[in-house]
């Protein structure tokens, strides 16, 4: 099966490269697979109409051919998608309709002759994401001929095809704030903002000013903190065990390892290997062993009367699901109890992945020897100028692997056939160092250049941070039910660039944030809303509310309270005494004193059962499972938190002191970077200093990246 699918994908890729225009395999087929094939697939298609291959589309069903080549307006498929048939209801039936841009894509494909690869295999497994990313000949020629920024070339072509004009670049004050927040999570100081604005406004100085600022921010130790939080969301990092007891745990050295690895621009393939199997590396350094704590972020049940084996198995289930989500962008957990309903992952293949994680000494319950913290002695605080050591949780392989069996319906009390470690057949074969593959083999397989998913998944998630939406909207599902990429050639170009750069995340950041598409104004345009209401083609930037930790960090930095210290044990900023009463056990919250009171949100102690309310109100993830995209809500509770939370009231008092010593204008610029308008100043100047401080920290603009 592996050879069959790989060959099919290769044939499709070679055929697709032979012509320009709409790419059936990358654009049309995934769209129809997601929206239509559930009812119009190979198995008992409704009305006799199959939409899983181009040939079956042209053949049609009981109502005749679905497509008339070259004449989209006469094609039944278009009429059904637009709800314009008259006798047959709009399709997809009783589901969300396709967007106008999606219907237009299908119309363009039809008008271009409904071209598709010859000998297309009628299989839903021939999905765009299962083929290796490639830089198409057309895109490479375009780059060589057109010059300019490579990302802009892809975006501008798509805009031109739709007759959409790109927005101008944002103003310099907006850009310096945007770059600082996106790369370090902290606003610029007044001096930093003014320096950039002067350089940016000089004739011909734009590219130089942006490039120099980006290089400086990527070299800042605060870069690792900001992007470390992005990774810790996916690692489901927290400072407690979870479940109802939710006891404290010490795993902060893993958090500090992530920050340092990102600051050092550790190659992402090595970053992956050390987290999945750092303990299995030959002569593994302490840092790599600490990195293996990635999969010790599972919950641990410390309740009495539990079945220890049940919760050990639950931990392994979590590790399989997290690995599939974070690196492969696949919903592998759906095959835990039965074959996956949509993707080519059987239950047996699920348990072959399970076998990689089934032979560690760690478990999912408390109170046993194997759950005791492992001591590490390597200093993690070099950046802070102070060496510290701590205990942390790590992975450790058993001397002999456990026997792994498939569980009937996922029930660990119903073991069935014996399985050995392996990977899904739809993906490239695993290369093992021995007859008994282990986690190190799996880790290397995840970042093998032939793996079609990992590079795509990661660059898509990086892109998502900068624009609020990935090139593939379903950032945690690249399977058959995934959204089609809005810019498939750009996605593949970025994935290949990521790998060819040596898996450098900093290279990808620099590439994205120096593009015009990133630097554009985020101001809404009425005419653009009519043509592209979701801004999928990125004619402008998107306004994004800051993540929970950054809301705190911006308040700390703008008021001058921020303690910039890196790493170390978690801290306990002020919060309501009621906050800790929500769990089964009311735990103490020893409010930090002195400078620790003003650490970045990254270092706030996080109980899974009673997380900090001021973070949860701004949509912080619960750390129970991997979070690949945070929600962005807008509720009255957020404004009330910024007004009345003990920590934010203290920040407002500090901002009030800035008003008294530096004036309203300076305080305003500290909060939002730009100069205040005359009418804004006039409304503020009649208020007392504390009220002004509370107003400035509660502005939508203060907690939003424009």
N, C-alpha and C positions, 0 to 999 in steps of 0.2 A: 504493500500500500504506500509506503514511504516513497519508493521510486516512482510509482504511478502518479502520485499527487505532485511531487517535485517536478516531474517531467511535464505535467499538464501546466503548471504555473510557468515553467520556463518557455513552453511553446506559446502560451498567451503573451508573455512579456516580449518575446521576439516578434510576434505578429503585431502587437500593439505599437511597437517602435517603428513599424513600417509606414505608418500614416500619422498625420497630425490631426488636429481637431479634437472633438470630444472622444475621450478614451472609454470605450465600452467596458473593458475589464476593470478599470480603476474607478470610473465614475457612475456609469449606468447600472451595471450588474449589482454592485453593493447596494445601490439605492432600491432597486427592485427586490433584492433579497431581503432587505430590512422591512420594506413596506408591503410587499405583495406575495412573496413566495410562501408565506404561511398558509395561504388559501389557494395559491396557484402554483404549487410545486409539483414534483413528480408523483406524489402520492395522492390520488383521487382529486385532481384539480377541479375547482369550481367552474361550472359552465364549459368544461373541457379545455379551458385555457391555461396553458403552462407559460410561466414567465421566467423560468430558471435558465433558459438559454436563448440566444438570439434566434436560432432556427425555430424554436417553438413559438417565439413571439411572432415571427413572420408567418408561421403556419396558422396561428390563431386558434379559435375554439368554435363553439356552437354558433357564435354570432359572426364568424368570418375572421379574416386576417386582422390582427391587432394593430399592425403597422403597415402603412403604405410608404415605401421607400421614397424619400425626397419630398414627401407631402405630409408634413406633420398635422396640418389643419384638417386633413381628410382621414386621419388615423383614429381608429376606435380607441386605442389606448389613451391618447391625449384627451379625447372627449370624456372618457370615464374619469380620468384624473382631475379634470376641470369641472366635473359635475354638469356637463353640457350635453349629455346624450338625450335626455328627455324621458326615455322609457326605462333605462337602467340607472339605479342610484349612483351617486358619486363614490369613487373608490379612493383609498381603501375603505371597504364597507364598515361602517360604525367604528372607525378609528380616525385618529387625527389625519387631516388631509396633508398632502405634500405641499411644501411652500412654493410660492410662485417661482423662485429661482430654481427649485428642483424640477418643476414642470418644464421650465424653459430649457433646462439642461437636456431633458429627454426630447424636447422638440428639436433642439439643435442637432442631437444625434440622428434623429429621423431625417431631418432636412439635409444632413450631410451624407445620407444614403444608408443609414442604419448599419454602418460598418462594424464588423466583429471578427474575431480570429476564426480561421477555418478549423474544422474538426473540434469545436468547443466541446469539452466534456460536460455532460449533463449532471454535474455534481455541485451541491452547495458548498463543498469543501474547497472549490477553486475560488477562494476569497482573496481580495487584494492584499491583505496583511500577511498571508502565508507565503508570499513570494518575496525574495530578497529585495531590499530597496536598491534602486539603481538610478543613476543620473542619466536621464534619457538623452539621446543624441541631439534632439531638438533643443533641450534646455541648455546643453553645453555650448551649442553653436550660438544660441541667443546671448549667452554670457560673453562669449569671445567677441561677438560683433557689436554688442551694445555698450559694454563697459558699465560703469556705475556700480552701485551696491548690489550684490547678487540677490539679496532678499527682495529689494525693491523691484528688480526686474520681474520676478514672479508675480508680485502683488499688482504692479502697474499694468501688466498684460491682462490680468483678469478684470481690472477696473475698466480698461479701454474697451474690452469686449462688451461690457455692459453700458458703455457710454457714461461712465461715472468719473467725475473729476475728484482728485484727492484733495483733502483739506490742506491748508498751509501748515508749516511747522508751528509748534506752540511757542509762546513767548519765552524769553530766556529765563525769567523767574520761575515759570512753570517747569521748564526743562531741568533746571538745576535741582529743584525739589523732587521731581519725578525720578531722576537718576539716583539721588541720594536715598530716597525711600526704597526704590526697587533693589538697589545693590547692597545697602547697609541697613535698611530699616530705620534710619535716623534722618531727621531733617538737616539741611545745611545750616551752619552758623551764618550770621549776617556777613561776616568777612568772606566766607566761602562763596556765598551767593553773589556778593558784589564783585568778587574777582572773576567768577565765571561770566557774569553779565557783561562786564567790560570786554573780556576776551571774545565773547560770542558776538557782540555787536560790531566788532572791528571788521572791516571789509576783508572777506576771505578767511575770517578767523573761526567760522562756525565749526568746520570739521576738526580743526586743531583743538579748539576749546573743548568740544565734546570728547574727542579722543583722549586728551590729557586727563580730563576729569574721570572718565571711565577707568583708565589705567590706575589712577590714584585710588578710586573706590574699590576696585578689585584687589588692590594691595592692602586695603584696610583690614585689620583683624575683625572689624564689625561685619564684614562681608560674610565670614563664616558663621556668625551668629544669625544673621538674617536668613541665609540659605540653609543653615543647619536646621532651623525650625521647619522649613519646607520638607526636609528629609525626615525629621522626627515625626511629623504627621504620618508619613507613610510607614514608619517603623513602629507605630502605636506606642510611642514612648510615654511613660508616666512614672511617678515616684511611689506608687503603691501597687499592691497585688491585685486589686479588684475583688469582685464578688462582695458578699455582704460584710465580711470581716474587714477587708480592704486594708490590711496591715501595711506599714511602711516598708519600703525596700530601698536598698542602696544600689543604684545603677547609673548615677550621674557621671562616672568616668566614661561610660559609653557615649553619653551626650557630648562630653568634652572631646572625645575622640572624633566624633562627627564634625564638630566645629573646626578642629585642627586639620583634619583631612581635607576639608573644603578650602580652608585658607591656604593650604599647601598645594592646592589643585592636584590632589592625588588623582591619577588616571581612574576614570570611572570603572574600568574593568577590574583594576586592583581594589578599588573601593568596594565593589561587589564581592570579590573573592574573599576579602578579609572579613566581611560581615556574614557571609554564608558559611565560611569554612576556615576562618583565620586560625582556629585551634589545630587544624590539620595540615597547615603549611609546614614544610621541612624547617626545623630549627626556628619555629615561629617566635617572633619577638613578642614581648608583653603587649605592645600596642595592638598587634593583630589578634591576640587572644581576647583582649578587651573588646575589639570590634565584633567578635562573635556574639557579643551580647545583643545584637540585633534581634535574634530569635529567642532571647530571654525576656523580651518585652511582652510575652504572653501573660495572661492572668494566672494567678496561683490561688487555689481555693483552700483556705485555712479553716473551714468549718469542720466541726466534729461529725462523725458518723457517715462521712462520704466514702465512696469507693475510690481508693487512690488510682487504680488502673483507669477508671472512667475519665478522670481529669488529666491523667497523663496523655490519654488518647485525645482528649479535647485540645490539649496544647499542640499536639502534632497536627491535628486538623487545622488549627489556626496557622501553623507555620506553612503548611501546604497552600492554604488560601492566600496568605500574605505574599508568599513568593510568586504565586501566579498573578496576583494583582499588581504588585509593585514592579516586577521586571517584565512580565509577558503581557500585561494588560488583558488577561483572560479570566473569565469567571470559572476558574477550575473547581471551586467549591461546589458548583452545581452538579459535578459528577461524583460526589461523595456517596450518594445513595443509589444512583442509577446512571446509565450513560447520559452524557450531556444532551439536552433536548435540541440544541442548536449547533453547538460546536463539535468538531471531530475529536472528542475526548471521551473515551470509554471509562466505565467505572474501574476496570482493571488498570488502565493507564493512570487513573487517579491514585490508586493504591501503589502503583510502581513509584510515583513521586513521593507518596507517603513513606515508603520504605527508606528513602534517603534520611528522613528525620526521625525514624523510629528506633535508632540505635544510640541515643544519647543518654547520659546519666541524669539529665534534668527531668523534672516531672511537673505536673500541674497542680500539685497540692502541697500544703505546708506541713511542717513538723517532721520531715524525714531528713536523713543525712544528706541525700542528694540535692536537697533544696537549699543547703547552707551556702551563704555567700562565699565566693572565692576571693582570696586576697590578691590584690595587685599592688605592685610597688613602684610603678613608673610614674614620674612626675608629669602632671598634665597642665601645670600652671606657668609654663615658661613665659607666655605672653604677659602674664600679670606680674612677673618678676618675683614670684614667690612659689616655692615648690610645695606641693601637697600630695599626699597619697590618700587612697580611699579603697573601700571594698566595692566589688561590683559582681554582677552575675555573668557567667560565661557558659559557653557550650563545651561539652566534653564527651568524646565518643567512648562507648563501651569497648572493652577488650575484644569481645566477640559480638557480632551484630545480632539483634533480635530477629526472630522469625517473623515475617510479615505475611498476613493473610488478608484477602479481600473480605470485608464485612458485609454480609447480606443486609441491604437497605441501610448501610452505614452504622449498623448496630454492633458495637464491639463484643456483645455477648453471643454473636452469631458468625463466628469465623468460617470462611469457606476456603477457596483454593489458595495455594501458596503463590506469592508473587516475589519478584526480585526488583531491585532498583532499576528504573528506566524512565524514559521521557516519551511524550506523545508522538505517535507515528507521523502525524501531519507536519511535524517540524524536523529539521535536520537531525541526523543520528548523533547520539551521545558518543564521545570518544573517551573511553575509560583507561585509566592507568593500570588496571588489573582486572581480574575476572570478577571482582566484587566492587562495583562502582560505589563511591561514597559522596559526601557533600562537596568535597573539593572538585570532583569530576562534574557535579551538577553546577557548581558556581562557574567553572570555566565554560561549560556549555551555554550558560545564560548569556555570557558576553563573547561567545564565539562570533567571528565576523559573518558566519553563514546563518546565524540566528536572525530571522527576519523581523523579530518583534522588539527586542530590547532597545535598540537605538531609536527606533521610531517612537516607542512609548515614552522614553525619557525626554527626547527633544520636544515632544508634544506637550509634556507636562511643564517643561521650562517655558515654552511659548505661552501656555495657559496662564502662568503667573503674570506675564507682561501684558496680556491682552484680555484677561478675564475668561477666555474660552480657548480651547485647543484647536488646532487645525482639524483634529478629530474631536468632536464635542464629547463623545463617550470616552473620556480619558482613561477609564478603568475597564473598558471593554473594547478590544480590537478584534473580537470574534465576529462571527457571521451576522450577529444582530447589531454590530457597531454602526455608528453614523459614518457616512462616506466623508472622506477628507474634503474640506472646502478648497484646498490647494494641494492636490496629491503630488504633483511634481516637486513643489517646495518641501513638503514633508519628507520625501525621499532624498532630496538634495541635502537637507539638514541632517538626516540620519547618516548618510554617507560621510558628510563633512565631519560629523561628530566622531565617527570611527577613525577617519583618516587623520584627524587632528591629534590622535593619540588618546581619544576619549576624554578630552579636556573640557570640563564644564565652563571654566573661565573663558575659553575660546568661544564657546557658544553664546555666553552672556555678551561678550564684547561684540560678536557678530550681530546679534539681535538689536542691542541698544544703540548701535551706531547707524542703524538703518533709518531712512526717512519714515517708514511706516510706523516705527516706534516713536519717533520724535514729533509726529503730527499732533495738531491740536485735537483735544477731545470734545470741543464744543459741538453741540448737536446742530444739524442743518436740516430744515424742513424738507428740502427737495431730495436729500439723501435718504431721509426716512421713508419716502414714498418708493424709492427704487430698491433700497436694501435696509429694511426696518431693523434687522438684527445686526447690522454692520458686519456681516459675515465676510465681506470682501475687504474690510479694513481701509475704507477711504479716510477714516479718522481714527484716533485713539479712543479708548473707553475709559470712563471715570470708574475708579474702583475704590470701594471703601476699604480702609486698612484692616488687616487681620487684628485679632484681639490683642496680641502681644505688642503689636506696633502702635495701637492706639495708646497704650500705656507708655511705650518708649518715646513717642512724639511728645507727650505731655511732660515727661521727665526731661527730655533734652531741651525743649523750648523754654522751660522754666529755669534751667540751669541746675536742676537737682540730680541729674543722671550720674550714677556711679558707673564709669565705663569698664570696671574690672571684668576680666574674662574668667569663665569657668568656676569650678569649685562646687561645693554642696549647695543644694537648693535653699532658697530664702523664703521668708514669710512676711510679705508686705501687709500693711494694715487692711483688715476687712471686718465686716460686721460679725459680732459674736454669734449671731444666729446661723451663720453660714455652715458651721460644722455640725449642726444638729439634724441634718438630713439623712445621715446614714444609720445603720444598725447600731453603731458605736459612736458616741459623741467624742471626738478626738480633740486634743488640745491644738491650738494654733499659736505657737510661741512667737508673737509678732517681733520681727527683726528690729534691732536697734541700730542707730548710727548709719553708716554708709550703706549697709546691707539693705536697709529699708528702701533704697532707691536703685536697686539693680534692675536690669532689663527683664521684661516679661518672660523671656526664655528660661530664666532661673527660678521662677516662682514654683514652689512645691505644688504638685498636682496630684490630689487624691482622685481616683477614678469615681468613687461613690459620692464624694462631696467636692467637686471641683470648684475653683474660685468663681463666684457668681459674676464678678466683673469681667471675667474672660468668657464665660459661657453666654452671656447676653450679647457678646459680639461674635458668636458662632464658633468658638473654639471647639475642636473635635473632642470626643469623649475618651479617646485613646483605647477603646475596647477593640477596635479593628483598624486596619490601615485606612487612612483618609487620604485620598488622592486629589480631592478638590473641596475646599471649604465652602459652606453656604455663605451668602451675603444677604442677611435680612435687614430690614429697616423698621425698627419698632420704637414706641415711646419709652420703653424701658432703657434703651440706650442713652437717650437724652437725660433721663432721670439718674442713671448711673454716673454720667459725667458731672452732674450737678451735686449729687448727694453721697456718693460712695466715699467712705473715709479717706481713701488714698487720693481720689481725684479732688476732694475738697482741700486737702493739703497742697496738692499741685496748684490749685487756684489761688491759694494764699501766697504761694511763691510767685505766681505770675502777677499778683497784685503788687508785690514788692518790686517787680520789674517795672510796673507802671509808675510807681512812685519814684524810682531812681533813674529810669531811662526815658520815661514818657510813653504815651499811648501808641505812638507810631512805631517805636522800637518793639514794644510788646506784640503789636499786630504782626510785624514782620517775623518775629521769632515764631509765631504760631503758624503762619501760612506762607511765609517767604516773600510774597509780593508786597508792593507798596499799597497802603490803604487808600481808597477813594475819598475825596473830600466829604461826601455825605456820610461815609462810614465813620470817619473821625468825628464828625459833628454829633453823631448819635452816641458815641462812646464817651466823649469828653465830659459830659454832664454827670456821669455815674461815678460812684466811689470805686477805689482801686480793686477791692475784692470782687465786686460785681463785674468789673471789666475782665478780671482774670477768669471768672466763671464763664462769662460769655465767650471769650476767645477760645477756651478749651472745648467749648460745646458747639463751635461752628461746624457745619457740615464740611466746609473746606479744610478744617484742621484735621479731620479724621478721614479725608479722602485723598487719594492720589489722582490728581487731575490728568 
